[in-house]
Amino acid sequence: MEEGLLSKERREKEEEEQEEEERERRGWVGAVTRWGSEFKEEGRRMGYVAAPMVAVTLSQYLVQVISSMMVGHLGELALSSSAIATSLTGVTGFSLLLGMASGLETLCGQAYGAQQYHKLAIHTYRAILSLVVVCIPISLIWASMEKILLFTGQDPLISLEAGKYAVWMIPSLFAYATAQALMKFLQSQSLILPMLLSSMTTLCLHIPLCWVMVFKSGLGNVGAALSISISYWLNVFMLVLYIKYSASCKSTRSPISKECFRGINEFLKLALPSAVMICLEWWSYELLVLLSGLFPNPELETSVLSICLTSISMLYTIPYGLGAAASTRVSNELGAGNPQRARLAVRVVMFLAVTEAILVSGTVFALRRILGYAYSNEEEVISYVREMVPLVCVSVIMDSLQGVLSGIARGCGWQHIGAYVNLGSFYLIGIPVAVTLGFPLHIGGKGLWIGILCGATTQSILLSLITGFTNWQQQVNMARKRLFEERLPLEDGLR
């Protein structure tokens, strides 16, 4: 009798344990299913922003590339002078404006997530005003480009032509400043399609315009600079028309008011470290090309490094697009007070970044034997490029990771941290290692590239650690503090 009771109790206990295991299994399966569904949905949102942003970035990059290609048919003097002018205008102007405008990714993105739509226009007006003011001293530098090049010992003819090119690029500076602010305004709302249409339309119109200005007007390389200025202003015109008349911007656009001229310090607190963050990295790669000119065979070294930099610059449009999507999604969710959604966005975009890095670097490695033919017919150059491709593939991986991590930093408002990371990575590690390997150890261009790759690797590791140990609830609190620490006059009047 007792044995029967014991066996019955054991059976009941076993059944209870089985039922508990079944509930746990169902709960685990349900949690995995829900997580997979959320991951898929977040991936769809990322793709909606990232894919068009890749096309936008690439089309804007191609405006100057196509201009350089057309100028190259005018002869060595026109090509070399325009190349120097393009490099210097990028370093002294466009990189700074792009960095400062990136401060809007934090301000506008978080304001949109918090549904404080009126602040988007205010932040954008402040950004445009600040960037236009910054353009004035930059314009003076560009106007003095010929004298600067002569002072540094450049050839007088090259200095003269490069100076002319830079002067005619000055109108594009103000257009670029305005366009970047307007694009960040739209990006924070995930309104990427109008940016894509305006950029693609600008590129399509720029090609015949540049051809006419370079070859038919008699302006030569100056015509290329003027065509860039016209195309950039055309892009601004199309963006303004969309923002002014589109129903999508009805809640976020507002007229210019006195408030737009106050609180500019709020924008500069993020804009300046953001500019430092981007410029430090941009300048390090430009310095790489300048250092290559000091080798015994400068023509070969400079040509190969320029080819490699051009290649990774074009490929960088992919992680830059992913980084823009990450910045938008993270800033929106932090502004909305959703730390879990922000963490999920980071996980999704990092998965996409790793996948993209593997695919792109693998493709580049597979094309290592023919990549050099896209740029040169010289066997020596082609062979050297083939030797450099494995290093380029590693750079593609690092660029993919840091491009996305930098976007996350902009979405959170970590630009000051990113500036310190880039300073340490490239100027305390990357460039010193590059100089040591390139010159005392006589490794040449490979040594320079390995050095800058060490800097990029350090940058990616540090940004990964910062992102991995982030307290997302704390980031939400900081976003809310940033959003509500500035009270508008209208809000004050209602109190």
Buried (B, 14 or more C-beta within 10 A) or exposed (E): EEEEEEEEEEEEEEEEEEEEEEEEEEEEEEEEEEEEEBBEEBBEBBBBBBBBBBBBBBBBBBBBBBBBEBBBEBEEBBBBBBBBBBBBBBBBBBBBBBBBBBBBBBBBBBBBBBEBBBBBBBBBBBBBBBBBEBBEEBBEBBEBBBEBBBEEEBBEEBBBBBBBBBBBBBBBBBBBBBBBBBBBBBBBBBBBBBBBBBBBBBBEBBBEBBBEBBBEEEBBBBBBBBBBBBBBBBBBBBBBEBBEEEEBBEBBBBEEBEBBEBBBEBBBBBBBBBBBBBBBBBBBBBBBBEBBEEBEEEEBBBBBBBBBBBBBBBBBBBBBBBBBBBBBBBBBBBBBBBBEBBBBBBEBBBBBBBEBBEEBBEEBBEBBEEBBEEBBEEEBBBEBBBEBBBBBBBBBBBBBBBBBBBBBBBBBBBBBBBBBBBBBBBBEBBBBBBBEBBBEEEBBBBBBBBBBBBBBBBBBBBBBEBBEEBEBEEBBBBBBEBBEEEEBEEEEEEE
